[in-house]
Amino acid sequence: KEEFYYVHIKNGMVEDQLESYPLFLRQHKKNDKPAMIWPYNKFMGGVDLADMMTKSYNDGLKTLKVWKKVVFNLMHRMVISAYIIYKENTSDNPKLSRLSFTQRLIEYLAKDQMVLRNENQDDNRQNKNKHGIRKLPGHREKDCDVCSDRNG
C-alpha cells in the first residue's frame, strides 16, 4: 500500500460530512484517507488531468535550466488548449486524435521555416566550389571562405 503525506490545515471537515458525497466515495473504508483529502480529490480532477495531458507527449527534455522547462511546459499547455478548442468547434468527422492534431500543428507552424531551410541547403550545394577552409596568413586559425566576414 502506498503511503501519502499531507499538510493539515484545519478546514472544519469532519467524517460525518462524507455522507453528502456520492455513493462510490462513501463505499470506501472511512480509514482509507483523512476527511480533508476527500474535497481535494473531488475538486482537483481538472488540474491533475491537465498535468497528465502535458506529460503524455512530453519531449523528454532533460535540462538544468528552469526557464527552458517552464517555456516547454507552457508550449505543451498551449497545444493542449488548441486541441480542446479544435475538438469543441470542429465539424470534422472523425475528429483528429490528439497526436495527429499535434503533428499537423507542428508541420503547419514549421512549414515556412522548412521551406527557407531547404532553399538555403540548395544554395549551399550550388556554392560548394566556393565553400572551403583556408589558412589565414600569419595565423594558425582557419577561416571559412563563405561564412566569415574576414574574407580578403
C-alpha positions in Angstrom: 0.0 0.0 0.0 1.4 3.4 -1.0 2.0 5.9 1.7 0.9 9.5 1.3 1.7 12.7 3.2 -0.4 15.8 3.5 -0.2 19.2 5.3 -3.2 19.6 7.6 -4.8 23.0 7.6 -8.0 23.0 9.7 -10.9 23.2 7.3 -13.7 22.1 9.5 -14.3 18.9 7.6 -15.5 16.0 9.7 -16.2 12.4 8.9 -20.0 12.9 9.2 -19.9 15.3 6.2 -18.8 12.5 3.9 -22.5 11.4 3.8 -23.1 14.2 1.2 -20.5 12.7 -1.2 -21.5 10.3 -4.0 -22.1 6.6 -3.1 -18.8 5.4 -4.7 -16.9 7.7 -2.4 -18.8 6.6 0.7 -18.2 2.9 -0.1 -14.5 3.3 0.7 -13.4 2.5 4.2 -13.5 5.5 6.5 -9.9 4.9 7.4 -8.5 4.9 3.8 -8.0 8.7 3.7 -8.4 11.5 6.1 -11.6 13.6 5.7 -9.7 16.6 4.4 -8.4 14.6 1.4 -11.9 13.9 0.0 -12.6 17.5 -1.1 -9.2 17.8 -2.7 -9.7 14.6 -4.7 -13.3 15.7 -5.6 -12.4 19.1 -7.0 -8.8 18.8 -8.3 -9.5 16.4 -11.1 -9.1 19.0 -13.8 -5.7 20.1 -12.6 -4.5 16.6 -12.4 -5.9 15.8 -15.9 -4.1 18.8 -17.4 -0.8 17.7 -15.8 -1.3 14.2 -17.1 -2.0 15.5 -20.6 1.1 17.7 -20.6 3.3 14.7 -19.7 1.8 12.2 -22.1 3.5 13.7 -25.2 6.4 15.1 -23.2 9.6 15.6 -25.3 11.8 14.2 -22.5 13.9 17.3 -22.4 16.4 17.0 -19.5 17.9 20.3 -18.7 19.1 22.1 -15.6 17.8 25.4 -16.9 14.5 26.1 -15.2 13.4 28.7 -17.8 13.6 26.0 -20.5 11.3 23.7 -18.6 8.8 26.5 -18.0 8.8 27.5 -21.6 8.3 24.0 -22.9 5.6 23.3 -20.3 3.8 26.5 -21.5 4.1 25.3 -25.1 2.7 21.9 -24.2 -0.3 23.6 -22.5 -0.9 25.9 -25.5 -1.0 22.9 -27.8 -3.4 21.1 -25.4 -5.6 24.2 -25.3 -5.6 24.4 -29.1 -6.7 20.8 -29.3 -9.5 21.3 -26.9 -10.7 24.3 -28.9 -10.4 22.2 -32.1 -12.5 19.4 -30.6 -15.2 21.7 -29.4 -15.5 23.8 -32.5 -14.9 21.5 -35.5 -17.5 19.7 -37.5 -15.0 17.2 -38.9 -15.9 13.6 -38.6 -14.0 11.7 -37.4 -12.1 14.3 -35.4 -8.3 14.0 -35.3 -6.6 12.3 -32.4 -4.5 14.4 -30.2 -1.3 13.0 -31.6 -2.5 13.7 -35.2 -3.6 17.2 -34.3 -0.2 17.9 -32.7 1.7 16.6 -35.7 -0.3 18.7 -38.1 0.0 21.8 -35.9 3.8 21.4 -35.8 4.0 20.8 -39.5 1.9 23.9 -40.2 3.9 26.1 -37.9 7.2 24.8 -39.2 6.3 24.9 -42.9 7.8 28.4 -43.7 11.0 27.6 -41.8 11.4 24.3 -43.6 11.0 26.0 -47.0 13.7 28.5 -46.1 15.9 25.8 -44.8 15.6 23.7 -48.0 16.3 26.8 -50.1 19.4 27.5 -48.1 20.6 23.9 -48.5 20.1 24.2 -52.3 22.1 27.4 -52.3 24.9 25.8 -50.3 25.1 22.9 -52.7 25.4 25.3 -55.7 28.1 27.2 -53.9 30.0 24.1 -53.0 33.0 25.0 -55.1 33.3 28.4 -53.4 33.0 27.0 -49.9 36.2 25.9 -48.2 38.6 26.4 -45.3 41.7 28.3 -46.0 44.7 29.1 -43.8 44.9 32.8 -42.8 48.3 34.4 -43.4 50.3 34.8 -40.2 47.6 33.0 -38.1 47.1 29.4 -37.0 43.3 29.6 -37.3 41.4 28.5 -40.3 38.6 30.6 -41.8 35.6 29.6 -43.8 35.5 31.4 -47.2 31.7 31.7 -47.2 30.7 32.3 -43.6 33.5 34.6 -42.4 33.4 38.4 -42.6 37.3 38.3 -42.7 37.4 37.2 -46.4 40.2 39.0 -48.0 
